[in-house]
């Protein structure tokens, strides 16, 4: 991808797009295309000290100034409470992502390139500089802005007592005692100690979100690199919290990372440019969980960690479509070992033992992840030894009842939650306000339950085990048809509380009843569901969470937390839902040639979206109203995964054969 000056004709235009690189253990580097930080989450080194958690902003950014022939060119871009104080983006000529961001500055007869990447598996960011100097002797001054805080917080001057020690090739800087020191290394320049604060950097994205938006960062000193007349220099500045990092050859380190990413893309084996881009994007989300020693999935950058529901939904696209089968096994193991009373974790705190289990659907999505894993790998042996007992535990726990009032009723359907507890993916809650009450029998939960019962029956046949619930799938299907199908409207109710109390708002959750391998709908019912969703909920980059005609519909996701959470599932468009929508569309149209053509039309807009918001990634959410502005996380695992899966399986028609039912 290439971006030119039209993308930063003003400071405001320049901060609309953001870049992201990651390190495979939860750490990352991210900013805007013009390298002006607009979020408290931005930073050149956001280290994960207990992977993938305990993320700490340690290097906020680097500001460069280039002095030659008596003129100093300020390449920095910053906004403070006084306005735009640094406008170095005027010298920015081009930004390339291939796949790491390279920023090309041109001024006078000088060209400066800097490429930002991270070492995989380490909390280390490398900034590779390539300078072609003009005819005057020059000095490049590189000023680091330092912090020492959790990435959800912000720092004011004096809150942290920074101490620095000059070391060979650079400096070691310690902030808070509990956080390992940051080392800045640059073998090609000299370090000049200083020590003052850059006050009042303004974060425009936090201001828009109704959050505190001013922060102070510490400047410990600066690096100075001399470049002779007509000379070219290539060197790296390395930011690390790893005490063993000594390698400062930036070109060698970059070649190493390029080779790693290329191997992933080659392993996936696709020539299609969109698929290759999404395969690269998928890599950002697959990370190591140190406490379990296995892989897990980051739900989204910059602020999410690993969530059970998101992981299971994303697993097929991230690991199976991409050929990363060993990673899929590890992820299934991560959550199988944490299963408790039939529930897999909704989310984790810092340690593996601090799991939160407040979800009804994560365990049911686990069945679908297993089914897709078997489709791609046929590794029934692995599933039998490790996972099959967990699947039986989940099913029995749901049947007899488990935490959060999750239980099967006599009609064979699953009910869960209470007026005060949100257990489905539509879980926004502000204080005591449950924004989207969905306690009772939710449509997608029972679609997943029916699918899980059938997956278990398939595995019992495979392993020669007696199926413990004869007749239950049929009873579940009959009850589902009777209680959920709304013949007059031609779609499914969203939640059933009782025979007399049904919530029939038009929501996208019913798509799963048509898209999953085992469906309780007739072909005609499925077709009607998909058509109504297309008519009312389709919004170019995803599916709206509520129909625009509904009185509580909210079509713009903006404002403070109350405003944002109030619209999160009340009209906001979700990218991940494009996956089940496209699959349901193809399935209910018998995979016809015409339906394949239309499915391709659903995918096409994402080629453009990859150049917006989080460049190279798919955003978490979008406004429900046109022009469907991207919001939320700039890079979302299940958005990338489901668009990738649907494109490969349902449009390109590349994928495994269905498992014999």
C-alpha positions in Angstrom: 0.0 0.0 0.0 1.2 3.5 -0.8 -0.1 6.8 0.5 0.8 10.2 -0.7 0.3 13.8 0.3 -3.4 13.8 -0.5 -3.8 11.7 2.6 -2.3 14.5 4.9 -3.3 17.7 3.2 -4.0 18.9 6.7 -3.3 17.7 10.2 -6.9 16.6 10.5 -6.6 14.5 7.3 -3.3 13.1 8.4 -4.6 11.6 11.7 -7.6 9.8 10.1 -5.5 6.7 9.2 -3.4 4.7 11.7 -0.7 2.0 11.3 0.0 -1.0 13.6 2.8 -3.5 14.0 2.9 -6.2 16.6 5.3 -8.7 18.2 3.4 -11.9 18.7 3.2 -11.6 22.5 0.7 -8.8 22.8 3.0 -5.8 22.5 2.7 -3.4 19.6 3.7 -0.1 18.0 1.1 2.2 16.5 0.4 5.8 15.6 -1.1 7.8 12.7 0.2 8.1 9.2 1.8 11.4 10.1 3.2 10.0 13.4 1.1 12.4 15.5 -0.2 10.4 18.5 -3.9 10.8 18.9 -4.6 8.1 21.4 -3.3 7.2 24.9 -2.9 3.8 23.3 -0.4 5.0 20.7 3.3 4.4 21.2 6.4 3.1 19.5 6.9 0.5 22.2 3.8 -0.7 24.1 5.4 -3.7 25.8 3.5 -6.7 27.1 5.3 -7.7 30.3 3.1 -10.7 31.1 2.1 -11.8 27.5 -0.3 -11.0 26.2 -1.3 -8.7 29.1 0.2 -6.0 31.3 0.8 -3.7 28.4 2.9 -0.6 29.2 3.5 2.5 27.1 7.3 2.9 27.4 8.3 4.8 24.3 5.5 7.1 23.2 7.2 8.4 20.0 10.4 9.8 18.4 10.5 13.4 17.1 13.2 14.2 14.5 14.8 17.4 13.5 17.3 17.6 10.7 19.8 20.5 10.6 21.8 21.2 7.4 23.2 24.4 5.9 22.1 26.6 8.8 18.4 25.4 8.4 16.6 23.1 10.8 13.8 21.0 9.3 11.2 19.9 12.0 9.8 16.5 11.0 7.7 16.1 14.1 3.9 16.3 14.2 2.2 17.1 17.5 -1.0 18.7 18.8 -1.1 20.3 22.2 -3.6 22.5 24.1 -2.3 25.4 22.1 -3.1 23.8 18.7 -0.9 22.2 16.1 2.6 22.9 17.5 4.6 20.7 15.1 3.7 20.3 11.5 6.5 18.1 10.2 4.0 16.2 8.1 4.5 18.9 5.4 7.8 17.2 4.6 6.3 13.8 4.5 6.3 12.7 0.8 5.0 9.1 1.0 4.1 6.3 3.3 4.5 2.7 2.2 3.3 -0.5 3.9 5.2 -3.5 2.7 4.2 -4.9 5.2 5.9 -2.6 7.7 5.3 1.2 7.6 8.0 3.2 5.9 7.8 7.0 6.1 9.6 9.0 3.4 10.4 12.6 4.1 11.8 14.9 1.4 13.1 18.5 2.0 15.7 20.6 0.2 18.0 18.1 -1.4 17.6 15.5 1.4 15.6 12.3 1.6 15.0 10.5 4.9 13.3 7.2 5.2 12.3 5.4 8.5 10.8 2.0 8.8 9.2 0.8 12.0 8.9 -2.9 12.9 9.1 -5.2 15.9 11.1 -8.3 16.6 8.7 -11.3 16.9 8.5 -12.7 20.4 10.3 -9.7 22.0 9.3 -6.4 23.4 11.6 -4.6 21.0 10.8 -2.0 18.4 13.3 -1.1 15.7 13.3 2.1 13.8 15.5 1.8 10.7 16.7 5.2 9.3 18.0 5.5 5.7 19.3 9.0 5.0 20.5 10.4 1.7 22.1 13.8 2.6 22.4 16.8 0.4 25.5 18.9 -0.3 25.8 20.3 3.3 27.0 18.6 6.4 24.1 17.7 8.6 23.0 16.4 12.0 19.8 14.4 12.6 18.5 14.9 16.1 16.2 12.2 17.4 14.2 13.0 20.5 12.5 10.2 22.4 9.3 10.9 24.4 9.2 8.4 27.2 6.5 7.1 29.5 6.0 4.4 32.1 2.3 3.5 32.5 -0.4 1.0 31.8 -1.9 1.7 28.4 -5.3 2.5 29.7 -4.0 5.4 31.8 -2.2 8.7 31.3 0.7 10.5 33.0 1.1 14.1 34.3 4.4 15.8 34.9 6.0 14.7 38.1 4.0 11.6 38.6 6.9 9.4 37.6 10.5 10.0 38.7 12.5 9.0 35.6 16.1 8.0 36.1 18.6 7.4 33.3 22.0 5.8 33.0 24.2 6.2 29.9 25.2 2.8 28.6 27.2 1.7 25.6 25.4 2.8 22.4 22.6 4.5 24.3 20.7 5.0 27.5 18.7 2.9 30.0 15.7 4.7 31.5 13.7 3.5 34.5 10.3 4.9 35.4 8.1 3.1 37.8 10.0 0.5 39.9 7.7 -2.4 39.0 8.2 -1.8 35.2 11.5 -3.0 33.6 13.7 -0.2 32.3 13.6 0.9 28.7 16.9 0.8 26.7 17.4 3.0 23.7 20.3 1.9 21.6 21.8 3.6 18.5 25.3 2.6 17.6 25.6 5.2 14.9 25.1 8.3 17.0 25.9 9.9 20.3 23.5 10.3 23.1 23.2 13.7 24.8 21.5 13.5 28.2 18.9 16.1 29.1 15.7 15.8 31.2 12.5 17.8 30.8 8.8 17.2 30.1 6.9 17.7 26.9 3.7 19.1 28.4 0.1 18.8 27.2 0.1 16.6 24.2 -3.5 16.5 23.0 -5.0 13.2 21.9 -7.8 14.0 19.4 -9.2 10.4 19.4 -9.6 10.5 23.2 -11.3 13.9 23.0 -13.8 12.5 20.5 -14.4 9.5 22.9 -15.2 11.9 25.8 -12.1 10.8 27.6 -9.3 12.9 29.3 -7.2 13.9 26.3 -4.0 15.7 27.6 -0.8 14.0 28.7 2.8 14.9 29.6 5.7 12.8 28.3 9.3 12.8 29.5 12.2 13.7 27.3 15.4 12.2 28.8 17.8 13.6 26.1 18.4 13.1 22.4 20.5 11.2 19.9 22.6 13.0 17.4 23.7 11.4 14.2 26.1 13.3 11.9 25.9 12.8 8.1 28.6 14.2 5.8 27.9 16.2 2.6 26.6 14.0 -0.2 26.7 10.9 2.1 24.1 8.2 2.8 23.7 6.6 6.1 21.7 3.6 7.3 21.3 2.9 11.0 18.8 1.7 13.6 17.4 3.1 16.8 16.3 0.1 18.9 13.9 0.5 21.8 13.7 -2.6 24.0 13.0 -3.9 27.5 14.7 -7.2 26.7 18.1 -7.2 28.5 19.6 -9.6 26.0 19.1 -7.5 22.9 22.5 -6.5 21.5 21.9 -6.7 17.7 21.8 -3.2 16.2 22.0 -4.1 12.5 18.6 -2.8 11.5 18.7 -4.1 7.9 19.5 -7.6 9.1 16.7 -7.4 11.7 14.2 -6.1 9.0 15.2 -8.9 6.6 14.5 -11.4 9.4 11.0 -10.1 10.0 10.2 -9.8 6.3 11.2 -13.4 5.8 9.0 -14.5 8.7 5.9 -12.8 7.3 6.6 -14.0 3.8 6.8 -17.5 5.0 3.4 -17.2 6.6 1.9 -15.8 3.4 3.6 -18.5 1.3 2.3 -21.2 3.7 -1.2 -20.0 3.2 -0.7 -20.5 -0.5 -3.0 -17.9 -2.1 -2.1 -15.6 -5.0 -5.1 -13.3 -4.5 -3.8 -9.9 -3.3 -6.7 -9.3 -0.9 -6.2 -12.7 0.7 -2.5 -12.2 1.1 -3.1 -8.8 2.8 -5.6 -10.4 5.2 -3.2 -13.3 5.9 -0.6 -10.8 7.0 -3.2 -9.0 9.1 -4.2 -12.3 10.7 -0.7 -12.7 12.1 -1.1 -9.7 14.4 -3.8 -11.4 16.5 -2.1 -14.8 17.1 0.0 -14.4 20.3 1.6 -16.4 23.1 -0.1 -16.6 26.5 2.9 -16.9 28.8 0.8 -18.4 31.7 -0.4 -21.3 29.7 2.6 -21.7 27.3 0.2 -21.9 24.3 -1.2 -19.6 21.7 -4.3 -17.4 22.1 -6.0 -14.6 20.1 -5.9 -10.9 20.8 -9.5 -9.7 20.1 -8.5 -6.3 18.8 -5.9 -3.5 18.9 -5.1 -1.2 20.5 -7.1 -2.0 23.7 -8.5 -5.6 23.8 -6.7 -8.7 25.1 -7.8 -12.3 24.5 -11.5 -13.1 24.8 -13.0 -16.6 24.5 -15.9 -15.7 22.3 -13.8 -13.6 19.9 -11.1 -16.3 19.8 -13.5 -19.1 18.8 -15.2 -17.0 16.2 -11.9 -15.9 14.7 -10.1 -19.2 14.9 -11.1 -20.6 11.5 -10.2 -17.5 9.6 -7.0 -16.7 11.5 -5.5 -20.2 11.7 -7.3 -22.7 9.4 -7.7 -20.7 6.2 -4.1 -19.5 6.7 -2.7 -23.1 7.2 -1.6 -22.4 10.8 -2.9 -25.7 12.1 -0.4 -26.0 15.0 -1.5 -22.6 16.2 -5.2 -23.8 16.0 -4.3 -26.8 18.2 -2.6 -24.6 20.8 -5.6 -22.2 20.9 -8.0 -25.0 21.4 -5.8 -26.4 24.2 -5.5 -22.9 25.9 -9.3 -22.8 26.4 -9.9 -26.5 26.9 -7.6 -26.4 29.9 -9.4 -23.4 31.3 -12.9 -24.9 31.0 -14.7 -24.7 34.4 -18.2 -26.1 35.0 -18.8 -26.3 31.3 -17.7 -22.7 30.6 -14.6 -21.5 28.8 -13.3 -18.1 29.8 -14.9 -15.0 28.5 -11.7 -13.1 29.2 -8.5 -13.2 31.3 -6.9 -10.9 33.7 -3.1 -10.8 33.9 -2.7 -14.4 35.0 -4.3 -17.6 33.5 -5.9 -18.3 36.9 -7.8 -15.0 36.8 -10.2 -16.0 34.1 -13.7 -14.5 33.9 -16.5 -16.9 32.8 -19.4 -14.5 32.3 -20.4 -15.7 28.8 -23.0 -18.1 27.5 -21.9 -18.4 23.9 -18.1 -18.8 24.1 -18.4 -22.5 25.0 -20.9 -23.1 22.2 -18.6 -21.3 19.7 -15.9 -23.7 20.9 -17.9 -26.6 19.2 -17.9 -24.6 15.9 -14.2 -24.0 16.1 -13.6 -27.7 16.7 -15.9 -28.6 13.7 -14.0 -26.2 11.4 -10.6 -27.6 12.8 -11.7 -31.1 11.8 -12.8 -30.0 8.4 -9.4 -28.6 7.6 -7.1 -31.1 9.5 -9.1 -34.3 9.9 -7.1 -34.7 13.1 -9.8 -36.6 15.0 -7.0 -38.2 17.2 -6.1 -34.8 18.8 -9.8 -33.9 19.4 -10.5 -37.3 21.0 -7.6 -37.2 23.5 -7.8 -33.6 24.6 -11.0 -31.8 23.5 -13.8 -34.5 23.3 -14.1 -34.8 27.1 -14.4 -31.0 27.3 -17.2 -31.0 24.7 -19.1 -33.6 26.7 -18.6 -31.6 29.9 -19.9 -28.4 28.2 -23.0 -30.1 26.9 -23.9 -31.8 30.1 -23.3 -28.6 32.1 -25.6 -26.7 29.8 -28.2 -29.4 29.9 -28.3 -29.7 33.7 -27.5 -26.0 34.5 -24.3 -24.1 35.4 -23.2 -20.6 36.5 -25.2 -17.5 35.6 -28.4 -19.4 35.4 -27.3 -21.0 32.1 -29.6 -24.1 31.7 -31.7 -26.1 29.3 -35.4 -25.9 29.7 -37.8 -28.9 29.2 -38.3 -27.7 25.6 -34.6 -28.4 24.8 -33.7 -24.7 24.4 -31.0 -22.9 26.4 -32.0 -20.0 28.7 -29.4 -17.8 30.4 -28.9 -14.7 32.4 -31.1 -12.3 34.3 -32.2 -8.7 33.9 -28.9 -7.6 35.5 -26.5 -9.8 33.7 -25.4 -9.7 30.1 -24.0 -13.0 28.8 -24.3 -12.8 25.0 -22.0 -10.8 22.7 -24.4 -7.9 23.0 -23.2 -7.2 26.5 -22.9 -3.4 26.8 -23.7 -2.2 30.3 -23.2 1.3 31.9 -23.4 1.2 35.6 -26.7 -0.6 36.3 -28.1 0.2 32.8 -28.2 -3.0 30.7 -28.3 -1.4 27.3 -29.5 -4.5 25.3 -31.4 -6.8 27.6 -31.2 -10.3 26.1 -31.8 -12.6 29.1 -33.9 -15.7 28.4 -33.6 -17.7 25.2 -31.5 -15.8 22.7 -31.7 -16.8 19.1 -28.0 -17.3 18.3 -27.4 -19.1 21.6 -30.0 -21.8 20.6 -28.7 -21.9 17.0 -25.2 -22.6 18.5 -26.7 -25.1 21.0 -28.4 -27.1 18.2 -25.1 -27.0 16.2 -23.2 -28.2 19.3 -25.6 -31.1 19.9 -25.1 -32.3 16.3 -21.3 -31.8 16.4 -21.2 -33.9 19.6 -23.3 -36.6 17.9 -21.0 -36.7 14.9 -18.0 -37.2 17.2 -19.7 -39.9 19.2 -20.3 -41.8 16.0 -16.7 -41.2 15.0 -15.3 -42.5 18.3 -17.9 -45.3 18.8 -19.4 -43.7 21.9 -23.1 -43.8 22.6 -24.8 -40.5 22.0 -26.1 -39.4 25.4 -29.0 -37.3 24.2 -31.1 -39.3 21.7 -34.0 -37.2 20.4 -32.8 -34.0 22.0 -31.7 -32.3 18.7 -35.1 -33.0 17.2 -36.9 -31.6 20.3 -34.7 -28.5 20.3 -35.5 -27.9 16.6 -39.3 -28.3 17.1 -39.3 -25.9 20.0 -37.1 -23.4 18.2 -39.5 -23.4 15.2 -42.5 -22.9 17.4 -41.1 -20.1 19.6 -38.7 -18.2 17.3 -40.2 -18.2 13.8 -42.2 -15.0 13.1 -44.2 -16.0 10.0 -45.8 -12.6 9.6 -42.4 -10.8 9.4 -40.5 -13.6 7.8 -37.6 -13.7 10.2 -36.7 -15.0 13.7 -37.4 -13.3 17.0 -34.2 -12.2 18.8 -35.1 -13.4 22.3 -37.8 -15.5 23.8 -38.6 -15.1 27.5 -41.7 -17.1 27.5 -44.5 -18.3 25.3 -46.2 -14.9 25.7 -43.1 -12.7 25.8 -40.9 -12.5 22.7 -38.5 -9.8 21.5 -39.0 -9.6 17.8 -36.7 -6.6 17.0 -34.8 -7.1 13.8 -31.3 -8.0 14.8 -28.5 -9.9 13.0 -28.1 -12.6 15.6 -30.5 -14.8 13.6 -28.0 -15.1 10.8 -26.3 -17.9 12.8 -29.4 -20.0 12.5 -28.9 -20.0 8.7 -25.1 -20.0 8.5 -23.9 -22.8 10.9 -23.3 -26.3 9.5 -26.4 -27.6 11.4 -29.4 -25.4 10.9 -32.9 -25.7 12.3 -34.4 -23.6 9.5 -35.8 -24.8 6.2 -34.1 -23.5 3.1 -37.0 -21.1 2.4 -36.9 -19.8 6.0 -33.1 -19.3 5.8 -33.6 -17.4 2.5 -36.2 -15.1 4.0 -34.0 -14.4 7.1 -31.0 -13.5 4.9 -33.1 -11.3 2.7 -34.6 -9.3 5.6 -31.1 -8.8 7.0 -29.9 -7.6 3.7 -32.8 -5.2 3.2 -32.6 -3.6 6.6 -29.2 -4.3 8.3 -26.6 -4.5 5.6 -24.3 -1.5 5.7 -21.4 -2.0 3.2 -18.7 -2.9 5.7 -20.8 -5.0 8.1 -24.2 -5.7 9.4 -26.1 -3.3 11.7 -26.9 -4.5 15.2 -30.5 -3.2 15.0 -32.8 -2.1 12.3 -32.9 1.6 11.5 -36.7 1.6 11.9 -36.5 0.7 15.5 -37.4 3.5 18.0 -34.1 2.9 20.0 -31.9 2.7 16.9 -28.6 4.7 17.3 -26.7 5.1 14.0 -23.6 7.1 15.1 -21.1 5.7 17.5 -19.5 8.7 19.1 -19.3 10.6 22.4 -18.5 9.6 26.0 -18.8 6.1 27.3 -22.5 6.4 28.0 -23.3 7.6 24.5 -20.9 5.0 22.9 -22.1 2.0 24.9 -25.7 3.2 24.4 -25.2 2.7 20.6 -22.7 -0.2 20.7 -25.4 -2.9 19.9 -28.3 -0.6 19.1 -27.5 0.2 15.5 -23.7 0.2 15.2 -22.4 -1.9 12.3 -20.2 -4.9 13.0 -17.6 -6.1 10.5 -17.5 -9.7 11.8 -21.1 -10.3 10.9 -20.2 -10.1 7.2 -18.8 -13.7 7.6 -22.1 -15.4 8.7 -24.1 -13.1 6.4 -22.1 -14.2 3.3 -22.1 -17.8 4.3 -25.8 -17.8 5.0 -26.4 -16.1 1.7 -24.4 -18.7 -0.3 -25.9 -21.6 1.6 -29.5 -20.6 1.3 -29.0 -19.9 -2.4 -27.6 -23.4 -2.9 -24.1 -22.0 -3.8 -25.4 -20.9 -7.2 -23.3 -19.0 -9.7 -25.4 -15.9 -9.2 -25.0 -16.1 -5.4 -21.2 -16.4 -5.8 -21.2 -13.2 -7.9 -23.2 -11.3 -5.3 -21.1 -12.6 -2.5 -18.1 -11.2 -4.3 -19.9 -7.8 -4.4 -20.2 -8.0 -0.6 -16.4 -8.4 -0.3 -15.3 -5.8 -2.8 -15.7 -2.7 -0.5 -13.2 -4.1 2.0 -10.4 -3.6 -0.6 -11.0 0.1 -0.1 -11.5 -0.1 3.7 -8.0 -1.6 4.1 -6.7 1.8 3.2 -8.7 3.5 5.9 -8.7 3.7 9.8 -6.3 0.9 10.7 -4.5 0.6 7.3 -4.0 -3.1 6.4 -6.7 -4.2 8.9 -10.4 -4.3 9.3 -12.1 -2.2 11.9 -14.1 -3.5 14.8 -17.3 -1.4 14.1 -18.8 1.3 11.9 -21.6 3.8 12.2 -24.9 2.4 11.2 -25.7 5.6 9.4 -24.1 6.6 6.1 -21.2 7.2 5.3 -20.6 4.2 7.6 -17.6 5.8 9.3 -15.2 3.3 10.9 -15.0 3.4 14.7 -13.8 1.4 17.7 -10.6 -0.8 17.4 -8.6 -0.1 14.3 -7.8 -3.8 13.9 -10.3 -6.5 15.0 -9.5 -10.2 15.0 -13.0 -11.5 14.1 -13.5 -8.8 11.5 -10.3 -9.8 9.7 -10.9 -13.5 10.3 -14.5 -13.7 9.1 -14.0 -11.5 6.0 -11.0 -13.7 5.1 -12.9 -16.9 5.8 -16.0 -15.9 3.9 -13.9 -14.6 0.9 -11.8 -17.8 0.6 -14.5 -20.4 1.4 -17.6 -18.7 -0.1 -16.3 -16.5 -2.9 -13.1 -18.2 -4.1 -14.6 -21.5 -3.1 -11.3 -22.8 -1.8 -11.6 -24.9 1.3 -12.2 -28.4 2.8 -15.0 -30.7 2.0 -17.8 -30.8 4.6 -17.5 -33.5 7.3 -19.6 -36.5 6.6 -22.7 -36.0 8.7 
